[in-house]
């Protein structure tokens, strides 16, 4: 029904928010200098999410793109 759909359509947003929060928490404690969650490097957070398959409009993971391009060129060269 329309009631179920209104709940289900929000699931991708909830999942993306959970992924971002978890990744930010991991970045906050992964370095020796543990930082407050609001001080996590946003660029690094975005790059990690995109590298793990997430999609953020306007954000490109150039390292991942370069690896894919190199792999394709290597395949073309034989």
MIBAVEX-436475 format. One line per 3 residues: number of its first residue (from 1); their letters; for each residue x, y, z of N, C-alpha, C, O. Coordinates in Angstrom, 3 decimals. Last residue first. Layout:
N
NUM	A	X/Y/Z/X/Y/Z/X/Y/Z/X/Y/Z; ...
END
This chain:
78
78	XXX	47.145/-6.156/-23.438/47.377/-7.603/-23.466/48.251/-8.035/-22.423/48.542/-9.227/-22.316; 46.174/-3.651/-23.656/47.540/-3.883/-24.128/47.896/-5.366/-24.174/48.831/-5.773/-24.864; 43.720/-3.923/-22.430/43.775/-3.602/-23.855/45.155/-3.894/-24.450/45.276/-4.326/-25.596
75	XXX	44.501/-4.386/-19.797/43.759/-5.432/-20.524/43.809/-5.188/-22.023/43.925/-6.132/-22.805; 45.685/-1.929/-19.202/46.497/-3.151/-19.166/45.819/-4.280/-19.926/46.483/-5.047/-20.624; 43.416/-0.303/-19.341/44.504/-0.118/-20.304/45.403/-1.351/-20.362/45.829/-1.766/-21.439
72	XXX	41.993/-1.301/-17.135/41.427/-1.401/-18.489/42.500/-1.232/-19.562/42.492/-1.937/-20.572; 43.767/-0.636/-15.055/43.378/-2.029/-15.279/42.836/-2.210/-16.698/43.188/-3.173/-17.379; 43.788/2.145/-15.282/45.024/1.392/-15.490/44.714/-0.064/-15.790/45.325/-0.663/-16.675
69	XXX	41.106/2.672/-14.603/41.616/3.033/-15.922/42.887/2.256/-16.245/43.046/1.763/-17.361; 41.059/1.780/-11.947/40.182/1.163/-12.944/40.683/1.439/-14.359/40.685/0.549/-15.209; 42.937/3.542/-10.820/43.180/2.087/-10.792/42.329/1.379/-11.830/42.809/0.479/-12.519
66	XXX	41.638/6.010/-11.246/42.927/5.745/-11.881/43.235/4.250/-11.911/43.738/3.742/-12.913; 39.383/5.667/-9.599/39.212/5.873/-11.034/40.509/5.581/-11.793/40.479/4.974/-12.863; 40.615/5.541/-7.106/39.864/4.392/-7.601/39.685/4.490/-9.112/39.825/3.493/-9.820
63	XXX	41.660/8.137/-7.029/42.549/6.976/-6.925/41.863/5.732/-7.474/42.466/4.963/-8.222; 39.387/9.774/-7.170/40.330/9.764/-8.284/41.274/8.575/-8.228/41.657/8.049/-9.272; 36.245/9.604/-6.535/37.437/9.024/-5.936/38.449/8.839/-7.056/38.381/7.865/-7.806
60	XXX	34.221/12.451/-6.586/34.874/11.411/-7.369/36.085/10.914/-6.606/36.866/11.712/-6.087; 31.166/13.941/-5.933/32.421/13.479/-5.343/32.964/12.333/-6.181/32.258/11.363/-6.455; 28.689/14.564/-6.967/29.722/15.578/-7.044/31.058/15.177/-6.454/31.997/15.972/-6.463
57	XXX	26.907/12.513/-4.792/26.831/13.378/-5.967/27.908/14.455/-5.898/28.027/15.168/-4.902; 28.203/9.596/-3.810/27.967/10.946/-3.305/28.009/11.864/-4.513/29.037/11.976/-5.180; 27.822/6.262/-3.209/27.676/7.291/-4.239/27.360/8.614/-3.552/26.383/8.732/-2.814
54	XXX	30.031/3.612/-2.178/28.969/4.580/-1.955/28.941/5.617/-3.064/29.930/5.817/-3.768; 32.210/1.977/-2.467/31.050/1.740/-3.317/29.888/2.682/-3.108/28.866/2.569/-3.784; 34.407/2.665/-1.049/33.706/1.452/-0.618/32.422/1.211/-1.396/31.629/0.342/-1.032
51	XXX	35.096/5.083/-2.130/35.978/3.942/-2.391/35.316/2.624/-2.014/35.626/1.584/-2.594; 33.100/6.685/-0.982/33.072/6.431/-2.429/33.939/5.222/-2.779/33.561/4.419/-3.632; 33.997/6.639/1.693/32.655/6.160/1.353/32.581/5.807/-0.130/32.060/4.752/-0.494
48	XXX	36.532/7.807/1.423/36.410/6.444/1.928/35.043/5.851/1.574/34.954/4.683/1.196; 35.894/10.371/0.509/36.700/9.490/-0.330/36.580/8.036/0.116/36.532/7.133/-0.719; 34.480/11.382/2.728/33.812/11.218/1.435/34.572/10.248/0.543/33.967/9.396/-0.108
45	XXX	36.578/11.381/4.644/35.346/10.621/4.862/34.637/10.358/3.543/34.237/9.226/3.270; 38.360/13.220/3.488/38.780/11.822/3.703/37.564/10.912/3.899/37.530/9.798/3.375; 36.752/15.517/3.604/37.245/15.020/2.314/37.631/13.546/2.432/37.272/12.729/1.583
42	XXX	36.395/15.822/6.380/35.251/15.543/5.510/35.685/14.975/4.167/35.055/14.053/3.649; 38.072/14.654/9.068/38.316/15.276/7.767/37.213/14.862/6.792/37.111/13.692/6.423; 36.459/15.186/12.164/36.893/14.230/11.140/37.016/14.961/9.807/36.170/15.786/9.461
39	XXX	35.377/16.772/14.098/36.669/17.183/13.549/37.228/16.205/12.520/38.353/16.378/12.052; 33.141/15.613/15.111/32.936/16.786/14.260/34.239/17.289/13.636/34.210/18.137/12.745; 34.253/13.611/16.730/33.570/13.237/15.490/33.381/14.441/14.561/33.455/14.291/13.341
36	XXX	37.550/14.358/17.872/36.103/14.408/18.053/35.442/14.176/16.700/36.006/14.504/15.656; 40.243/11.997/17.342/39.622/13.318/17.228/38.136/13.221/17.555/37.546/12.142/17.517; 43.275/10.539/18.280/41.818/10.405/18.191/41.191/11.793/18.230/41.562/12.643/19.040
33	XXX	46.033/10.073/16.886/45.427/11.256/17.493/43.919/11.166/17.328/43.360/11.661/16.349; 46.251/7.702/15.497/46.793/7.786/16.862/46.191/8.974/17.606/45.883/8.892/18.795; 43.185/6.872/13.762/44.502/7.489/13.872/44.968/7.500/15.323/44.175/7.329/16.249
30	XXX	40.660/5.836/14.271/41.640/5.020/13.560/43.061/5.582/13.681/44.028/4.821/13.699; 38.640/7.357/15.349/39.468/6.582/16.279/40.606/5.830/15.601/41.441/5.240/16.287; 37.431/8.661/13.233/37.719/9.432/14.440/38.663/8.686/15.376/39.413/9.316/16.122
27	XXX	36.912/6.670/11.395/37.986/7.625/11.108/38.382/8.421/12.351/39.541/8.809/12.499; 34.710/5.486/12.682/35.947/4.723/12.488/37.121/5.659/12.227/38.205/5.464/12.777; 32.865/7.570/12.494/33.287/7.098/13.813/34.594/6.321/13.715/35.479/6.472/14.557
24	XXX	32.574/7.692/9.712/33.112/8.848/10.435/33.606/8.434/11.818/34.654/8.900/12.266; 31.397/5.196/9.275/32.701/5.492/8.680/33.356/6.674/9.390/34.561/6.657/9.641; 28.971/5.537/10.652/29.916/4.494/11.040/31.310/4.750/10.512/32.296/4.543/11.219
21	XXX	27.836/7.662/9.196/28.091/7.802/10.633/29.113/6.776/11.108/30.017/7.104/11.877; 27.626/6.543/6.625/28.431/7.744/6.841/28.787/7.912/8.317/29.919/8.266/8.646; 25.877/4.403/7.138/27.223/4.151/6.611/28.135/5.345/6.869/29.282/5.177/7.283
18	XXX	23.600/5.816/7.992/24.272/4.881/8.891/25.689/4.580/8.445/26.602/4.509/9.267; 22.989/7.175/5.634/23.312/7.935/6.835/24.048/7.062/7.844/25.004/7.508/8.478; 22.375/5.022/3.979/23.496/5.900/3.638/23.942/6.713/4.852/25.138/6.913/5.065
15	XXX	20.106/3.997/5.306/21.304/3.169/5.152/22.526/4.032/4.842/23.603/3.793/5.390; 18.317/6.143/5.071/18.726/5.679/6.397/20.003/4.854/6.318/20.885/4.991/7.166; 18.054/6.214/2.292/18.579/7.378/3.003/19.086/6.976/4.376/20.156/7.413/4.801
12	XXX	16.874/3.705/1.769/18.209/4.028/1.239/18.855/5.224/1.945/20.066/5.238/2.166; 14.342/4.026/3.270/15.388/3.075/3.645/16.760/3.409/3.060/17.742/3.397/3.803; 12.289/5.551/2.322/13.286/6.225/3.153/14.452/5.313/3.532/15.453/5.790/4.067
9	XXX	10.573/3.854/1.056/11.330/4.784/0.215/12.393/5.532/1.005/13.312/6.095/0.411; 9.269/2.495/3.128/10.323/1.821/2.380/11.166/2.811/1.580/12.373/2.611/1.446; 7.303/4.376/3.902/8.344/3.948/4.833/9.532/3.365/4.090/10.678/3.700/4.389
6	XXX	5.734/4.627/1.657/6.302/5.847/2.236/7.400/5.522/3.244/8.329/6.309/3.420; 4.902/1.985/1.240/5.851/2.595/0.319/6.502/3.835/0.925/7.694/4.067/0.726; 3.025/1.641/3.257/4.269/0.867/3.286/5.318/1.511/2.391/6.493/1.572/2.751
3	XXX	1.055/3.393/2.326/1.667/3.605/3.639/2.993/2.861/3.749/3.969/3.395/4.276; 0.198/2.384/-0.097/0.926/3.649/-0.105/1.606/3.931/1.234/2.620/4.629/1.278; 0.832/-1.198/0.000/0.000/0.000/0.000/0.871/1.254/0.000/2.098/1.190/0.085
END
